[in-house]
Amino acid sequence: MARALWKGAISFGLVHIPVELISASLDHELELSMLDKRDFAPVGYKRYNKRTGKEVAWDNIIKGYEYKTDEYVVLSDEDLKRANVKATQTIDILTFVDASEVPLTFYEHPYYLLPAKGGEKVYALLRETLRKAGKVGVATMVMRTKQHLCALVCIGDAIVLNTLRYADEIRATDELDLPGSTLKAAGISDKELKMALSLVEGMSEAWQPQQYHDSYREDVLALVKKKIKAKQTKTITAPEADSEEPAPASNVIDLVALLQQSLGKKAAKSKPAARKAAPKTASSRRKTG
């Protein structure tokens, strides 16, 4: 079981549900160390006093808020807690909304909420209420000195807390140079749209997350093994010189031709499966006849 990152309670009307928060995501990012290219020794991060230049031990590090240049108010963990005790210990549900009303751009990081001892029944009640109503609970909570906007969602047998971005943390689309919102304004013909819809339909399948994986990370690790085997661990690979000038880009795109080619490739991929299925069908007809 992962270590709880936060302990407190969900405030649901007059009901309080004791819960623990654990991360729902696993980080498989490729970890690369910084090295000094002169002797390949690791390069570390040093905590130092900007006034004296001397290193500072963790035991001597505290937090402070700079209220004017080079002037700080010291804030201990207890200060941060006392600023609003309820906010630091409670996931306060403010309202319920349809899940489809929250744009994907707002979602930030998922966490699992687990019922603490004695909170199992009320936890299950909230979970089933979210499931039956098709709603998400919009809540606030304080974690690591920041108040987060959150969405509580029922996923399977768990309540998932997704931290949300605030509206002022998302760039407005009216600042962006986007194509027109109508087919005519975007220069799209009915034929192009119909072919694109056919392509999407042909490529559609059930959501199977297990089939997707970080192939780039696997390729880099394979390269690492290859360099170790070849005893090239200290070899710095230089970038290759461009052999040819890239062809000039063209703004003229024959979408219909590209869509036809894409549809043709999709049809070609599906033919072998159809040929394999044919003998089995014929055999079954002979047996039943």
PyMOL commands that set and color helices and strands:
alter all, ss='L'
color gray80, all
select helices_A, chain A and resi 58-60+77-82+85-89+99-101+104-106+120-133+167-169+173-175+183-186+190-203+209-211+215-229+255-288
alter helices_A, ss='H'
color red, helices_A
select strands_A, chain A and resi 6-12+15-23+64-68+71-74+90-98+107-115+135-143+146-155+158-164
alter strands_A, ss='S'
color yellow, strands_A
deselect
rebuild
show_as cartoon
